[in-house]
Amino acid sequence: MTDALATWTPAGLPTRGTLHGARVRLEPLDAARHAADLFAASHGPGADPRLWDFLPYGPFADPAAFAAWAVEREASEDPRFFAVVRQDDGRAAGVVSFLRMDQANGVIEIGHIWFGAALQRTAAATETIHLLARHAFDDLGHRRFEWKCDAANARSQAAARRFGFTYEGTFRQHMIVKGRNRDTAWFSILDGEWPAIDAAFGAWLDPANFTADGAQRRRLQDLRAR
């Protein structure tokens, strides 16, 4: 995007439908359909004990408490929540959302991202972020795609960089979350950067990039650098 914006029109709002990928589909969060799977993925055997460390909610006492949370989120317009559903077994394994939708300026953020342990560090998780970014840029016409996280959340910062987001700075004493100070690290992808990042996502997600046992042949960062 150049400084001349005479031909640019305000960005659209995220779909209320499903975003489809080869490994996952992102379905609008529906407590009746997704809550049981999501509770099992986030609280059941083998769940990631660090999953809730930097989120403003959770962990939840029981399935009923989680379902009540999901009912509230399914009605939310901003953030707009999606369940990450695996294509192979149809089970919901994580949650993502679009938020802070600024149509007039073409800016949109993704957040409330959490993946159950079985989804973490998988091609399906990477495809999830690709689907969100592609929808924001290609379908909706956004100029700026944002990722923000607690500056103490090293895993989230590493993920943002791996996906091609550029670190822009840290807002000090930005929030109080669960009674603790939160400094917020800001990251973004701009529309002019997106074509190269999109191509790297596509090359990394290509089945040819994986060995028979599922190991990657080339890293996403390396494909983007090329």
TACORWO-V768399 format. One record per pair of residues at least 6 apart in sequence whose ideal C-beta (glycine too) atoms are under 8 Angstrom apart, sorted by the first residue. I is the first residue (numbers start at 1). J is the second residue. Records with the same first field share a line. If there is no record, write none. Layout:
BEGIN
I: J  J
END
This chain:
BEGIN
1: 8  143  190  191  192
8: 106  141  143
9: 141
10: 103  104  106
11: 103  106  107  108  140  141  142  143
12: 103  139  140  141
13: 101  103  140
14: 80  98  101  108  135  136  140
15: 135  139
16: 28  80
17: 28
18: 25  26  27  28
19: 25  26  82  131  132  135
20: 131
21: 87  127  128  130  131
22: 87  127  205
23: 86  87  88  122  123  124  127
24: 84  85  86  87  124  127  128  131
25: 85  87
26: 82  83  84  85  96  128  131  132
27: 33  34  82  83  85  92
28: 74  80  81  82  83
29: 70  73  74  81  82  83  95
30: 74  83
31: 67  70  71  73  74
33: 83  92
34: 70  83  85  92
35: 63  66  67  70
36: 63  67
37: 83  91  92  93
38: 66  70  83  92  93  94  95  116
39: 60  63  66  67
40: 116
41: 47  91  92  93  94  116  117  118  119
42: 48  51  52  58  59  66  114  116
43: 59  60  66
46: 117  118
47: 116  117
48: 116  117  120
50: 155
51: 58  59  114  116  117
52: 58  59  114
53: 153
54: 149  150  152  153  156  177
55: 112  114
56: 177  178
57: 69
58: 69
60: 66  69
73: 79  81  95  97
74: 81
78: 98  99  100  101
79: 97  98  99  111  112
80: 97  98  99  101
81: 95  96  97  112
82: 95  96  97
83: 92  94  95
84: 92  93  94  95  96  115  119  124  125  128
85: 91  92  93
86: 92  93  119  124
93: 115  116  118  119  124
94: 113  114  115  116  119  125  128
95: 112  113  114
96: 110  112  113  128  132
97: 110  111  112  113
98: 108  109  110  132  136
99: 108  109  110  111  112
100: 107  108  109  146
101: 108
102: 108
105: 143  144
106: 141  142  143  144  191
107: 142  143  144  146
108: 136  140  142  144  145  146
109: 145  146  147  148
110: 129  132  136  145  146  147
111: 147  148
113: 156
115: 125  128
119: 125
123: 205  210  214
126: 163  201  204  205  220
127: 205
129: 163
130: 198  201  202  205
133: 145  163  189  194  197  198  201
134: 198
136: 142  145
137: 145  191  194  198
138: 198
142: 191
143: 190  191
144: 188  189  190  191
145: 165  188  189  190  194
146: 186  187  188
147: 156  160  163  165  186  187  188
148: 184  185  186  187
149: 156  157  160  184  185  187
150: 156  177  182  183  184  185
151: 157  170  182  183  184  185
152: 182  183
153: 185
157: 167  185  187
160: 167  185  187
161: 167  187  221
162: 220  221
163: 197  220
164: 189  193  197  200  201  220  224
165: 187  188  189
166: 187  188  189  193
167: 185  186  187
168: 186  187  188
169: 185  186
170: 183  184  185  186
171: 183  184  186
172: 183
173: 181  183
174: 182  183  184
175: 181  182  184
176: 182
189: 197
196: 224
197: 224
200: 220  223  224  226
201: 220
203: 209  218  223
204: 216  218  219  220  223
208: 217
209: 216  217  218
210: 216  217
211: 217
END
